[in-house]
């Protein structure tokens, strides 16, 4: 290995892998959207450095255009949100109007300072997004050869250490 080199052959296809990731996340998000917004259950202590707490939180948003944020304050129909890089933004109530899962209230009404949420930029503002409660897996395999072309074991690896494509008791298929 050190003198002659190392050859690794894989049937992995990066284009198919990105397609598998996107397809699984889109399907889980679409399915979960019907249940309303779900609180992540994560929060930071606002009396301490919330930026480092947010950066260290076990929270993955899945999509590259989604970001994790913390509610800094809420006044009237706007909430001020903060990101781990220290920047801030505005989350208007209109972009957080979906119902909160299990209650009759709007998601915006359930937001409290210190809560960690997922958001996506829409113009100059940010829109609230929900991480699906349900997870899943997908494996793309060439039937004729058995080559695994792509594999995705969950919505986001930061949310769970379990790779549902390889470690679940019930395999996908």
Biotite code that builds the C-alpha atoms (Angstrom):
import biotite.structure as struc

atoms = struc.array([
    struc.Atom([0.000, 0.000, 0.000], chain_id="A", res_id=1, res_name="UNK", atom_name="CA", element="C"),
    struc.Atom([2.730, 2.495, 0.929], chain_id="A", res_id=2, res_name="UNK", atom_name="CA", element="C"),
    struc.Atom([5.067, 1.722, -2.004], chain_id="A", res_id=3, res_name="UNK", atom_name="CA", element="C"),
    struc.Atom([2.870, 0.364, -4.789], chain_id="A", res_id=4, res_name="UNK", atom_name="CA", element="C"),
    struc.Atom([-0.306, 2.364, -4.261], chain_id="A", res_id=5, res_name="UNK", atom_name="CA", element="C"),
    struc.Atom([-3.827, 1.260, -3.539], chain_id="A", res_id=6, res_name="UNK", atom_name="CA", element="C"),
    struc.Atom([-6.566, 0.664, -6.080], chain_id="A", res_id=7, res_name="UNK", atom_name="CA", element="C"),
    struc.Atom([-10.173, 0.918, -4.954], chain_id="A", res_id=8, res_name="UNK", atom_name="CA", element="C"),
    struc.Atom([-12.876, -0.087, -7.384], chain_id="A", res_id=9, res_name="UNK", atom_name="CA", element="C"),
    struc.Atom([-16.412, 0.902, -6.688], chain_id="A", res_id=10, res_name="UNK", atom_name="CA", element="C"),
    struc.Atom([-19.658, 0.903, -8.587], chain_id="A", res_id=11, res_name="UNK", atom_name="CA", element="C"),
    struc.Atom([-20.596, 4.132, -6.789], chain_id="A", res_id=12, res_name="UNK", atom_name="CA", element="C"),
    struc.Atom([-21.933, 6.781, -9.173], chain_id="A", res_id=13, res_name="UNK", atom_name="CA", element="C"),
    struc.Atom([-21.821, 10.315, -7.697], chain_id="A", res_id=14, res_name="UNK", atom_name="CA", element="C"),
    struc.Atom([-24.573, 11.604, -10.007], chain_id="A", res_id=15, res_name="UNK", atom_name="CA", element="C"),
    struc.Atom([-26.885, 8.765, -9.029], chain_id="A", res_id=16, res_name="UNK", atom_name="CA", element="C"),
    struc.Atom([-25.949, 9.253, -5.360], chain_id="A", res_id=17, res_name="UNK", atom_name="CA", element="C"),
    struc.Atom([-27.025, 12.915, -5.434], chain_id="A", res_id=18, res_name="UNK", atom_name="CA", element="C"),
    struc.Atom([-30.244, 11.873, -7.207], chain_id="A", res_id=19, res_name="UNK", atom_name="CA", element="C"),
    struc.Atom([-30.920, 9.198, -4.558], chain_id="A", res_id=20, res_name="UNK", atom_name="CA", element="C"),
    struc.Atom([-30.309, 11.681, -1.712], chain_id="A", res_id=21, res_name="UNK", atom_name="CA", element="C"),
    struc.Atom([-32.617, 14.250, -3.280], chain_id="A", res_id=22, res_name="UNK", atom_name="CA", element="C"),
    struc.Atom([-35.337, 11.718, -4.127], chain_id="A", res_id=23, res_name="UNK", atom_name="CA", element="C"),
    struc.Atom([-35.389, 10.270, -0.608], chain_id="A", res_id=24, res_name="UNK", atom_name="CA", element="C"),
    struc.Atom([-35.377, 13.676, 1.092], chain_id="A", res_id=25, res_name="UNK", atom_name="CA", element="C"),
    struc.Atom([-38.060, 15.053, -1.243], chain_id="A", res_id=26, res_name="UNK", atom_name="CA", element="C"),
    struc.Atom([-40.284, 12.028, -0.635], chain_id="A", res_id=27, res_name="UNK", atom_name="CA", element="C"),
    struc.Atom([-39.875, 12.131, 3.138], chain_id="A", res_id=28, res_name="UNK", atom_name="CA", element="C"),
    struc.Atom([-40.451, 15.895, 3.207], chain_id="A", res_id=29, res_name="UNK", atom_name="CA", element="C"),
    struc.Atom([-43.542, 15.645, 1.001], chain_id="A", res_id=30, res_name="UNK", atom_name="CA", element="C"),
    struc.Atom([-44.959, 12.838, 3.156], chain_id="A", res_id=31, res_name="UNK", atom_name="CA", element="C"),
    struc.Atom([-44.209, 14.675, 6.416], chain_id="A", res_id=32, res_name="UNK", atom_name="CA", element="C"),
    struc.Atom([-45.617, 17.999, 5.216], chain_id="A", res_id=33, res_name="UNK", atom_name="CA", element="C"),
    struc.Atom([-49.172, 16.728, 5.640], chain_id="A", res_id=34, res_name="UNK", atom_name="CA", element="C"),
    struc.Atom([-48.709, 16.454, 9.396], chain_id="A", res_id=35, res_name="UNK", atom_name="CA", element="C"),
    struc.Atom([-47.699, 20.090, 9.898], chain_id="A", res_id=36, res_name="UNK", atom_name="CA", element="C"),
    struc.Atom([-44.602, 21.598, 11.488], chain_id="A", res_id=37, res_name="UNK", atom_name="CA", element="C"),
    struc.Atom([-42.749, 19.460, 14.017], chain_id="A", res_id=38, res_name="UNK", atom_name="CA", element="C"),
    struc.Atom([-40.630, 20.958, 16.794], chain_id="A", res_id=39, res_name="UNK", atom_name="CA", element="C"),
    struc.Atom([-37.093, 19.564, 16.774], chain_id="A", res_id=40, res_name="UNK", atom_name="CA", element="C"),
    struc.Atom([-37.045, 19.477, 20.572], chain_id="A", res_id=41, res_name="UNK", atom_name="CA", element="C"),
    struc.Atom([-33.613, 21.118, 20.501], chain_id="A", res_id=42, res_name="UNK", atom_name="CA", element="C"),
    struc.Atom([-32.806, 24.430, 22.119], chain_id="A", res_id=43, res_name="UNK", atom_name="CA", element="C"),
    struc.Atom([-29.899, 26.544, 23.309], chain_id="A", res_id=44, res_name="UNK", atom_name="CA", element="C"),
    struc.Atom([-29.360, 28.503, 26.503], chain_id="A", res_id=45, res_name="UNK", atom_name="CA", element="C"),
    struc.Atom([-29.732, 32.131, 25.410], chain_id="A", res_id=46, res_name="UNK", atom_name="CA", element="C"),
    struc.Atom([-27.843, 33.391, 28.474], chain_id="A", res_id=47, res_name="UNK", atom_name="CA", element="C"),
    struc.Atom([-24.683, 31.741, 27.080], chain_id="A", res_id=48, res_name="UNK", atom_name="CA", element="C"),
    struc.Atom([-22.991, 31.887, 23.667], chain_id="A", res_id=49, res_name="UNK", atom_name="CA", element="C"),
    struc.Atom([-25.831, 30.621, 21.468], chain_id="A", res_id=50, res_name="UNK", atom_name="CA", element="C"),
    struc.Atom([-23.652, 30.640, 18.309], chain_id="A", res_id=51, res_name="UNK", atom_name="CA", element="C"),
    struc.Atom([-21.304, 27.908, 19.530], chain_id="A", res_id=52, res_name="UNK", atom_name="CA", element="C"),
    struc.Atom([-24.209, 25.927, 20.989], chain_id="A", res_id=53, res_name="UNK", atom_name="CA", element="C"),
    struc.Atom([-26.001, 26.064, 17.640], chain_id="A", res_id=54, res_name="UNK", atom_name="CA", element="C"),
    struc.Atom([-22.846, 25.059, 15.745], chain_id="A", res_id=55, res_name="UNK", atom_name="CA", element="C"),
    struc.Atom([-22.360, 22.062, 18.048], chain_id="A", res_id=56, res_name="UNK", atom_name="CA", element="C"),
    struc.Atom([-25.984, 20.882, 17.998], chain_id="A", res_id=57, res_name="UNK", atom_name="CA", element="C"),
    struc.Atom([-26.729, 17.428, 16.580], chain_id="A", res_id=58, res_name="UNK", atom_name="CA", element="C"),
    struc.Atom([-29.073, 18.875, 13.990], chain_id="A", res_id=59, res_name="UNK", atom_name="CA", element="C"),
    struc.Atom([-28.966, 18.287, 10.254], chain_id="A", res_id=60, res_name="UNK", atom_name="CA", element="C"),
    struc.Atom([-31.202, 20.075, 7.807], chain_id="A", res_id=61, res_name="UNK", atom_name="CA", element="C"),
    struc.Atom([-30.716, 17.640, 4.932], chain_id="A", res_id=62, res_name="UNK", atom_name="CA", element="C"),
    struc.Atom([-30.860, 20.122, 2.089], chain_id="A", res_id=63, res_name="UNK", atom_name="CA", element="C"),
    struc.Atom([-27.909, 22.387, 1.271], chain_id="A", res_id=64, res_name="UNK", atom_name="CA", element="C"),
    struc.Atom([-30.212, 25.413, 0.948], chain_id="A", res_id=65, res_name="UNK", atom_name="CA", element="C"),
    struc.Atom([-31.774, 24.832, 4.384], chain_id="A", res_id=66, res_name="UNK", atom_name="CA", element="C"),
    struc.Atom([-29.956, 26.204, 7.422], chain_id="A", res_id=67, res_name="UNK", atom_name="CA", element="C"),
    struc.Atom([-30.216, 25.595, 11.125], chain_id="A", res_id=68, res_name="UNK", atom_name="CA", element="C"),
    struc.Atom([-31.116, 28.687, 13.113], chain_id="A", res_id=69, res_name="UNK", atom_name="CA", element="C"),
    struc.Atom([-32.045, 29.710, 16.627], chain_id="A", res_id=70, res_name="UNK", atom_name="CA", element="C"),
    struc.Atom([-34.943, 31.971, 17.591], chain_id="A", res_id=71, res_name="UNK", atom_name="CA", element="C"),
    struc.Atom([-33.367, 35.070, 19.171], chain_id="A", res_id=72, res_name="UNK", atom_name="CA", element="C"),
    struc.Atom([-36.531, 37.066, 19.771], chain_id="A", res_id=73, res_name="UNK", atom_name="CA", element="C"),
    struc.Atom([-40.126, 37.316, 18.646], chain_id="A", res_id=74, res_name="UNK", atom_name="CA", element="C"),
    struc.Atom([-42.121, 40.515, 18.440], chain_id="A", res_id=75, res_name="UNK", atom_name="CA", element="C"),
    struc.Atom([-45.477, 40.927, 16.762], chain_id="A", res_id=76, res_name="UNK", atom_name="CA", element="C"),
    struc.Atom([-45.520, 39.165, 13.418], chain_id="A", res_id=77, res_name="UNK", atom_name="CA", element="C"),
    struc.Atom([-41.744, 38.726, 13.057], chain_id="A", res_id=78, res_name="UNK", atom_name="CA", element="C"),
    struc.Atom([-39.123, 36.592, 14.712], chain_id="A", res_id=79, res_name="UNK", atom_name="CA", element="C"),
    struc.Atom([-35.413, 37.377, 14.663], chain_id="A", res_id=80, res_name="UNK", atom_name="CA", element="C"),
    struc.Atom([-33.329, 34.298, 13.969], chain_id="A", res_id=81, res_name="UNK", atom_name="CA", element="C"),
    struc.Atom([-29.597, 33.788, 14.316], chain_id="A", res_id=82, res_name="UNK", atom_name="CA", element="C"),
    struc.Atom([-27.117, 31.515, 12.560], chain_id="A", res_id=83, res_name="UNK", atom_name="CA", element="C"),
    struc.Atom([-23.923, 29.918, 13.842], chain_id="A", res_id=84, res_name="UNK", atom_name="CA", element="C"),
    struc.Atom([-21.804, 32.383, 11.832], chain_id="A", res_id=85, res_name="UNK", atom_name="CA", element="C"),
    struc.Atom([-23.304, 35.264, 13.850], chain_id="A", res_id=86, res_name="UNK", atom_name="CA", element="C"),
    struc.Atom([-25.554, 36.607, 11.086], chain_id="A", res_id=87, res_name="UNK", atom_name="CA", element="C"),
    struc.Atom([-29.243, 37.212, 11.729], chain_id="A", res_id=88, res_name="UNK", atom_name="CA", element="C"),
    struc.Atom([-32.418, 37.233, 9.676], chain_id="A", res_id=89, res_name="UNK", atom_name="CA", element="C"),
    struc.Atom([-36.161, 37.726, 9.862], chain_id="A", res_id=90, res_name="UNK", atom_name="CA", element="C"),
    struc.Atom([-38.772, 34.993, 9.981], chain_id="A", res_id=91, res_name="UNK", atom_name="CA", element="C"),
    struc.Atom([-42.199, 36.542, 9.292], chain_id="A", res_id=92, res_name="UNK", atom_name="CA", element="C"),
    struc.Atom([-45.315, 34.870, 10.654], chain_id="A", res_id=93, res_name="UNK", atom_name="CA", element="C"),
    struc.Atom([-46.648, 34.448, 7.105], chain_id="A", res_id=94, res_name="UNK", atom_name="CA", element="C"),
    struc.Atom([-43.721, 32.128, 6.284], chain_id="A", res_id=95, res_name="UNK", atom_name="CA", element="C"),
    struc.Atom([-44.350, 30.052, 9.425], chain_id="A", res_id=96, res_name="UNK", atom_name="CA", element="C"),
    struc.Atom([-48.122, 29.756, 9.147], chain_id="A", res_id=97, res_name="UNK", atom_name="CA", element="C"),
    struc.Atom([-48.409, 25.973, 8.825], chain_id="A", res_id=98, res_name="UNK", atom_name="CA", element="C"),
    struc.Atom([-50.076, 24.240, 11.763], chain_id="A", res_id=99, res_name="UNK", atom_name="CA", element="C"),
    struc.Atom([-47.952, 22.824, 14.562], chain_id="A", res_id=100, res_name="UNK", atom_name="CA", element="C"),
    struc.Atom([-48.276, 19.053, 14.633], chain_id="A", res_id=101, res_name="UNK", atom_name="CA", element="C"),
    struc.Atom([-50.634, 17.795, 17.318], chain_id="A", res_id=102, res_name="UNK", atom_name="CA", element="C"),
    struc.Atom([-52.123, 21.208, 18.121], chain_id="A", res_id=103, res_name="UNK", atom_name="CA", element="C"),
    struc.Atom([-54.459, 23.655, 16.470], chain_id="A", res_id=104, res_name="UNK", atom_name="CA", element="C"),
    struc.Atom([-52.048, 26.575, 16.691], chain_id="A", res_id=105, res_name="UNK", atom_name="CA", element="C"),
    struc.Atom([-49.829, 28.075, 14.013], chain_id="A", res_id=106, res_name="UNK", atom_name="CA", element="C"),
    struc.Atom([-46.188, 27.046, 14.054], chain_id="A", res_id=107, res_name="UNK", atom_name="CA", element="C"),
    struc.Atom([-45.185, 30.699, 14.485], chain_id="A", res_id=108, res_name="UNK", atom_name="CA", element="C"),
    struc.Atom([-47.152, 30.902, 17.754], chain_id="A", res_id=109, res_name="UNK", atom_name="CA", element="C"),
    struc.Atom([-45.190, 27.925, 19.139], chain_id="A", res_id=110, res_name="UNK", atom_name="CA", element="C"),
    struc.Atom([-41.755, 29.468, 18.484], chain_id="A", res_id=111, res_name="UNK", atom_name="CA", element="C"),
    struc.Atom([-39.823, 30.549, 21.593], chain_id="A", res_id=112, res_name="UNK", atom_name="CA", element="C"),
    struc.Atom([-36.392, 32.161, 22.042], chain_id="A", res_id=113, res_name="UNK", atom_name="CA", element="C"),
    struc.Atom([-33.689, 29.522, 22.122], chain_id="A", res_id=114, res_name="UNK", atom_name="CA", element="C"),
    struc.Atom([-35.471, 26.995, 19.890], chain_id="A", res_id=115, res_name="UNK", atom_name="CA", element="C"),
    struc.Atom([-33.404, 25.454, 17.099], chain_id="A", res_id=116, res_name="UNK", atom_name="CA", element="C"),
    struc.Atom([-35.296, 25.387, 13.804], chain_id="A", res_id=117, res_name="UNK", atom_name="CA", element="C"),
    struc.Atom([-34.702, 24.719, 10.107], chain_id="A", res_id=118, res_name="UNK", atom_name="CA", element="C"),
    struc.Atom([-35.211, 27.600, 7.675], chain_id="A", res_id=119, res_name="UNK", atom_name="CA", element="C"),
    struc.Atom([-34.849, 28.333, 3.964], chain_id="A", res_id=120, res_name="UNK", atom_name="CA", element="C"),
    struc.Atom([-34.270, 31.749, 2.456], chain_id="A", res_id=121, res_name="UNK", atom_name="CA", element="C"),
    struc.Atom([-37.157, 33.268, 0.505], chain_id="A", res_id=122, res_name="UNK", atom_name="CA", element="C"),
    struc.Atom([-36.227, 36.699, -0.819], chain_id="A", res_id=123, res_name="UNK", atom_name="CA", element="C"),
    struc.Atom([-35.019, 38.883, 2.035], chain_id="A", res_id=124, res_name="UNK", atom_name="CA", element="C"),
    struc.Atom([-36.752, 36.729, 4.663], chain_id="A", res_id=125, res_name="UNK", atom_name="CA", element="C"),
    struc.Atom([-36.532, 33.168, 5.898], chain_id="A", res_id=126, res_name="UNK", atom_name="CA", element="C"),
    struc.Atom([-39.250, 30.503, 5.795], chain_id="A", res_id=127, res_name="UNK", atom_name="CA", element="C"),
    struc.Atom([-39.760, 27.845, 8.457], chain_id="A", res_id=128, res_name="UNK", atom_name="CA", element="C"),
    struc.Atom([-39.155, 24.244, 7.345], chain_id="A", res_id=129, res_name="UNK", atom_name="CA", element="C"),
    struc.Atom([-39.838, 20.985, 9.145], chain_id="A", res_id=130, res_name="UNK", atom_name="CA", element="C"),
    struc.Atom([-37.594, 17.951, 9.414], chain_id="A", res_id=131, res_name="UNK", atom_name="CA", element="C"),
    struc.Atom([-39.693, 14.837, 8.778], chain_id="A", res_id=132, res_name="UNK", atom_name="CA", element="C"),
    struc.Atom([-40.274, 12.534, 11.719], chain_id="A", res_id=133, res_name="UNK", atom_name="CA", element="C"),
    struc.Atom([-40.271, 9.522, 9.419], chain_id="A", res_id=134, res_name="UNK", atom_name="CA", element="C"),
    struc.Atom([-36.997, 8.355, 7.943], chain_id="A", res_id=135, res_name="UNK", atom_name="CA", element="C"),
    struc.Atom([-36.163, 5.786, 5.305], chain_id="A", res_id=136, res_name="UNK", atom_name="CA", element="C"),
    struc.Atom([-33.543, 4.394, 2.983], chain_id="A", res_id=137, res_name="UNK", atom_name="CA", element="C"),
    struc.Atom([-32.982, 3.822, -0.689], chain_id="A", res_id=138, res_name="UNK", atom_name="CA", element="C"),
    struc.Atom([-30.592, 1.606, -2.596], chain_id="A", res_id=139, res_name="UNK", atom_name="CA", element="C"),
    struc.Atom([-30.120, 1.829, -6.369], chain_id="A", res_id=140, res_name="UNK", atom_name="CA", element="C"),
    struc.Atom([-28.737, -1.435, -7.696], chain_id="A", res_id=141, res_name="UNK", atom_name="CA", element="C"),
    struc.Atom([-28.071, -2.786, -11.178], chain_id="A", res_id=142, res_name="UNK", atom_name="CA", element="C"),
    struc.Atom([-30.195, -5.916, -11.256], chain_id="A", res_id=143, res_name="UNK", atom_name="CA", element="C"),
    struc.Atom([-28.098, -7.719, -13.868], chain_id="A", res_id=144, res_name="UNK", atom_name="CA", element="C"),
    struc.Atom([-24.743, -7.231, -12.111], chain_id="A", res_id=145, res_name="UNK", atom_name="CA", element="C"),
    struc.Atom([-25.670, -6.583, -8.478], chain_id="A", res_id=146, res_name="UNK", atom_name="CA", element="C"),
    struc.Atom([-23.622, -3.378, -8.461], chain_id="A", res_id=147, res_name="UNK", atom_name="CA", element="C"),
    struc.Atom([-24.777, -0.824, -5.927], chain_id="A", res_id=148, res_name="UNK", atom_name="CA", element="C"),
    struc.Atom([-24.861, 2.496, -7.758], chain_id="A", res_id=149, res_name="UNK", atom_name="CA", element="C"),
    struc.Atom([-26.199, 4.679, -4.941], chain_id="A", res_id=150, res_name="UNK", atom_name="CA", element="C"),
    struc.Atom([-27.278, 4.270, -1.326], chain_id="A", res_id=151, res_name="UNK", atom_name="CA", element="C"),
    struc.Atom([-28.901, 6.686, 1.106], chain_id="A", res_id=152, res_name="UNK", atom_name="CA", element="C"),
    struc.Atom([-29.567, 5.553, 4.674], chain_id="A", res_id=153, res_name="UNK", atom_name="CA", element="C"),
    struc.Atom([-31.677, 8.391, 6.083], chain_id="A", res_id=154, res_name="UNK", atom_name="CA", element="C"),
    struc.Atom([-32.739, 12.023, 5.805], chain_id="A", res_id=155, res_name="UNK", atom_name="CA", element="C"),
    struc.Atom([-29.475, 13.403, 7.230], chain_id="A", res_id=156, res_name="UNK", atom_name="CA", element="C"),
    struc.Atom([-26.630, 11.587, 8.954], chain_id="A", res_id=157, res_name="UNK", atom_name="CA", element="C"),
    struc.Atom([-26.387, 14.255, 11.663], chain_id="A", res_id=158, res_name="UNK", atom_name="CA", element="C"),
    struc.Atom([-29.887, 13.401, 12.888], chain_id="A", res_id=159, res_name="UNK", atom_name="CA", element="C"),
    struc.Atom([-29.213, 9.711, 13.496], chain_id="A", res_id=160, res_name="UNK", atom_name="CA", element="C"),
    struc.Atom([-26.200, 7.421, 13.528], chain_id="A", res_id=161, res_name="UNK", atom_name="CA", element="C"),
    struc.Atom([-28.313, 4.591, 12.146], chain_id="A", res_id=162, res_name="UNK", atom_name="CA", element="C"),
    struc.Atom([-27.769, 3.946, 8.439], chain_id="A", res_id=163, res_name="UNK", atom_name="CA", element="C"),
    struc.Atom([-31.145, 2.494, 7.512], chain_id="A", res_id=164, res_name="UNK", atom_name="CA", element="C"),
    struc.Atom([-29.816, 1.132, 4.220], chain_id="A", res_id=165, res_name="UNK", atom_name="CA", element="C"),
    struc.Atom([-27.201, -1.119, 5.856], chain_id="A", res_id=166, res_name="UNK", atom_name="CA", element="C"),
    struc.Atom([-28.095, -1.434, 9.554], chain_id="A", res_id=167, res_name="UNK", atom_name="CA", element="C"),
    struc.Atom([-31.897, -1.653, 9.680], chain_id="A", res_id=168, res_name="UNK", atom_name="CA", element="C"),
    struc.Atom([-33.404, -4.991, 10.639], chain_id="A", res_id=169, res_name="UNK", atom_name="CA", element="C"),
    struc.Atom([-35.731, -4.729, 7.663], chain_id="A", res_id=170, res_name="UNK", atom_name="CA", element="C"),
    struc.Atom([-33.776, -3.955, 4.516], chain_id="A", res_id=171, res_name="UNK", atom_name="CA", element="C"),
    struc.Atom([-35.234, -1.726, 1.802], chain_id="A", res_id=172, res_name="UNK", atom_name="CA", element="C"),
    struc.Atom([-36.563, -3.410, -1.294], chain_id="A", res_id=173, res_name="UNK", atom_name="CA", element="C"),
])
